[in-house]
Amino acid sequence: MLRLNNVQMSNVNGNEEDKDTDNGPRSAKCFKTVGDQFMNIEVNLASYITNLDYSGTEVKHVYNPIDYAGQPHKLFLNKYLDGEKKVLFLGMNPGPWGMCQTGVPFGDVDSCLNFLGIFDTVHNPPNSHPKRPVSGFECNRKEVSGQRFWNLFKTLSGTPEQFFRNAFVCNHCPVALMKESGKNVTPPEMPIDIRTMIVEACDKALLEMLDLLKPEIIIGIGKFAEKRAKDLVKKNGRKITVGFLMHPSPINPQANKGWNDIARQSLVDLDVIKYLKPDELI
């Protein structure tokens, strides 16, 4: 597949008024579809985080797949985000061989192509890390977290249309921040000032997403996402349940001991199976 060099989308919606400000990303304006409104929130947030000053931090490379993989990401939203959702699965940030390649949350290439039906042009990000090259849908590295995540819902829901009938998935932060080594920089590793700016901007965007999707429950994939959701819901007085799903990352030893069964039981305990399975199988 052809990948163009140094082609970036400065604003997916093509509206200069909708760019982020010095105080963080602006609110979503009135766009035609829910997917358009959602992407506007993401574009503003990702642009704000990408353009922060990371001098004096361990962050040396910033990957914004909402920009350079904006075409498959927009396809994902247009295809599966058509209105309010009962369940919102919330991840932390893009993985190097998943969303960083395809623009789809937990989007390992095989799941995108053979389950979600997502494929489109991915451009080269600026200042990419040699150990984290972006080759889009030509990437032959496996994103185990994504494989586990989507295989679970392929088993439970049967089709992506059934899963997305009542559910959606996104990340708290749509941008990947990497060290000189290429490893992910987590919030606790950042200086307090830059960490606060990022977390507050992500929380503000998530609040806008909640207003748009009106979920009954947020399921944090991993402890960080769960905590952000809990804090946000409590602080803003939202009547939304927050649950926990163990992160499927192979870095997590427990996830390598039958994550599928553990995750399935968690979904049963959270009483969300009824939203994910076809009605005749509940």
N, C-alpha and C positions, 0 to 999 in steps of 0.2 A: 504494500500500500504506500502511496506517495505521501510523504510527510514534508511540509514546507518549512524552510528555515526562517527563523526570526519573524514569523507572522504572529502578531498578538492582537487580541480583541481588547481594545481599551475600554469598551463599554458594549456589552452584548445587546443591550436594548437600544443603543444608538442615540441616547438622550443625555446630553451634557448635564442637565439639571439633576440627574439621578446619581451622580458620582458621590463618593463619600466626602465627609468634611473632616476638619481637624478634630472635631469632637467625637468622631466615630461614624459608623455607617448611618445613612439616612433611612427613614422609614420607607416601606414599599408604597408606591403610588398606585393609582388605579390603572391596572393593565388588563388586557382582555381575558386572560385565563388565569386560573390558580397557579399553573406552572410558570407563567410569565412573572407573576407577582413573587413567587417563591424564588425564582432565579434572580430577580432584581435584588432581593434581600441578600442572597449569596454573593452576587457580583460586588455589591457595595462593601460587604464585610470582607471578602477576600482581597479586594483592592486596598482597603484600609490596612489590613494586616501585612500585606506584601510590601507596602510602602513605609512601614515603620522603620526607625533607625535602629539597627541591631548592632551598632558599634559597641564593643566592650562585652558582648555576649558570646556564647558558644555557637550562635546561629551564623552559618556561613553560606548556606544555600536555602533559598525559598522557592518552593514549588507551588504554583497556583493552578491546579487543574481545572478550576472553574473558567479560567482564561484559555490556556493552551489546549485543553481538552473540552472546550466549551461546546463544540458541536455534538459529540456523543452525550455530553451531560444534558444539553437541552433536549436532545432526542429522548433521553431517559425520562425527563420531566414531562414532556409532551405526551409520552406514551402511557405513563403510569400515575401521574399526579393530576387527577381530574376533579378534585373536590375535597371536602372535609374527610378526615380519617379517624377511626376509633383508636388506633394504636400507632404510636410513633416510636420506632426503634432509633436510638441515639448512640452513635459511635463517637470516638474522640477526634481523630483526624485521619487524612488519607494515608493508606499504606503504600510503600514504594513500588510494589508489583501489582497493586490493585487499582485504586482510584487514581493514583499518580500516573497510571498508564492509560486508563480507559475513561476517566471522568465520572465513574459510577461508584457510589459507596459500596465498599467490600467487593468491588468489581473486578475479580480476577477474569482474565481473558476468556477462559472456557465458559464460565457462567454467563458472561455477557453475550457471547456468541450463541451458545447452545441452549440457554434457558431464558434469558431476558430478551434476546433478539436485538441486541444493541451493537452497532458497528458504525463508525464514521471516522473522518480524518482527525488525527491528533497532531498538533504542531510541536516543534521543539521548544521547551522552556528555556528562558535565558539563564546563564550561569548554572547549567546543570552539573551535577557531580559525576565524575567518571565512573564511580561505582554504582550509581543510580541512574543509568541512561534511560531515556524515555523512547520507546519504540512503538508505543501505542498498542494496537491489536496484533502487532507482529511479535510482541514480547513473549518469550518462551519460558520466563521464570514463573513459578507458581506462587500465588498468594493464598497460603493455607487458610488464613482467617476467612477470606472470601469464599473459598471452596466449601469450607465447613458451614458457613452461614447460609449460603444459597442452596446447598445440598439438603440442609435441614428443611427449608421451606419448599423445596421441590418435592420432598417426601410428604410433608404435611399438607401443602396446598395443591399440589399437582401441577398447577400452571401459575405463571407470574400474574396473570389477570386475577386469579382467585386470591393470591396473597395481597395484591394491591387494591383489591376491592374495599378492604377495611384498614389497611396498614400502609405505612410508608417508612423509609429509612433515610437518615441523613447524618452528618457529622456535626459535633459542637463547633469544631473549627474546620473550615473547608480547605485549609492550607497546610502543607507539610513543611516543617522547619528542620533543617539537618545540620549536624556538626561537620567539621572538617573531615571526619572519618566517614561521613555518610549516614551515621546513625541518627535516629530521631531525637530531637530535643524536646523533652517533656516539660510542662509548666513548672514543676518544682525546681528544675535546673536553671531557670531563667532568673535574672535579677528582678526583685520585687516590683520595680516600676514598670518594666516592659511586660511582665507577667500580668500585672493588674490591668494594663491597657488592653491586652489581648483577651483576657477572660471577661472583662466587662463588656467589650465589644461583641464577643461571641454570645454572651448572655442576653444582651439587648436584641441581637438578631434572632436568637432562639425564641424570645418572647414574641417577636413579630410573627415568627413561624407558627407559634401556638395560637395566636389570634387568628391566623389564616386557616389553619387545619382543624382547630378545636378538638384535639384528641381527648379521649377519656383517660387514657393511660400513656405515660412515657416509660419505655423500657430502656434503661441505661445499659449499654453493652460495655461492661467493665465498670470498676468502682469510680473512676474519674467522671465518666459520663453520668452515672447515677447520682453522684454528689452534686454536680452542676445542676441537674434537673431538680433535685430535691431542694437545693438552696433557692433556686429561681422561683419554684412554685410556692414555697413558703414565704419568701420575701414579698411576692406580688399577690399573695392571697388567692391563688388560683385553686379551684377545686378539681385538681387533676391528680390521679394516682400515679405514683412513681414506683416502678419495679426494677429488679436487677436481673441481668442475664450475664453469666460468665463470659468473658471475652474468649473467642475461639483461637486466639493466637497460640502458635506452638511454643512461644516463649513462656507461656503459662503452663507449668508442669501438670496441673490438674486438668487442663483442657486436652492434654494428650492421653488422658485416662477415660475416654468415652465421653467427649464433649457433647455429642449428639444426644445421648440419653439424658445427660445432666440438663442440657438446654430444654429438651422436650418436657422434662418434669417441671422445670421452672415455669414454662409457659402454661402447664396444667395448673400449677399452684397459683399463678397470677390470673387464672380464669380467662385467658385470651384465645384458647384453642378454638372457641366458637366463632371467633372472627377470622380465623386463618384456614380452617378446613371447609370443604364444600358442605352445604347444609345436610346432604344425605349421609355424610360420614360422621357427623357430630353425635 
